[in-house]
């Protein structure tokens, strides 16, 4: 503790001399002891030190922030930790994407109906060709809407992260 | 040494007692599972977390610890927190898209809108 600088939060908790090149001191200032205490309790000082040493300097700050986040989540919920948040958010995204698919189908429906309700354009040629298509349009609209809805319900899962607890069979 | 040691005791090179806290959740046929949690959390911390939980919750806790450890090994900077960020971002985008489409539906259903759409092209 040369030069009158106070030890960082980690060295205070670990009751050791805070070296000039202490790996923790840039990220665990002495005015926030709780931050290191949480990380130490969940991950252990030794593991955190190894993780930080394996990272380039410019990434260590972000790594510490994410470790603090995960440690806090694990303290609040010892069973699920931040995996609980992942499951919750994944459900929210799935539900919203399904609502989006329904809304997209609805607007498609409205657009089709409006096209049918519009009076035929004032044109002298191609009229016979268009009237033939209009007779079949109501049947085509319903079947294409059904097809769209079934496509939309499967595609809503494509953008969502796969169920985290089924992604890898680490526990089978 | 007994060949029926759990993955944790094999990794830690110790005898596996009959009441080993790790044995039900870290079977010997999946050594990676314990290796991941040991690397990130440490055996002692995992043991304490499991010990503090009722038995019925320990399996799920072991699973989520494995998953978190795996995510951290795959992404040493952001780990699981990175996935939470990505999902929050997806949520924002989906909410915005839904709000936009709902507004478009509301507009399309306005009587004045329908009237405008039916005006013949001149």
Interface residues (C-beta under 8 A of the other chain):
Chain A: X41 X42 X43 X44 X46 X47 X51 X54 X55 X59 X62 X63 X65 X66 X67 X69 X70 X74 X78 X79 X80 X81 X82 X83 X84 X85 X86 X89 X90 X92 X93 X96 X97 X99 X100 X103 X104 X106 X107 X110 X111 X114 X117 X118 X119 X121 X122 X159 X160 X161 X164 X165 X168 X170 X171 X172
Chain B: X25 X30 X32 X33 X36 X39 X40 X41 X42 X44 X45 X49 X52 X53 X57 X60 X61 X62 X63 X64 X65 X66 X67 X68 X70 X72 X76 X77 X78 X79 X80 X81 X82 X83 X84 X86 X87 X88 X90 X91 X94 X95 X97 X98 X101 X102 X104 X105 X108 X109 X114 X117 X118 X120 X121
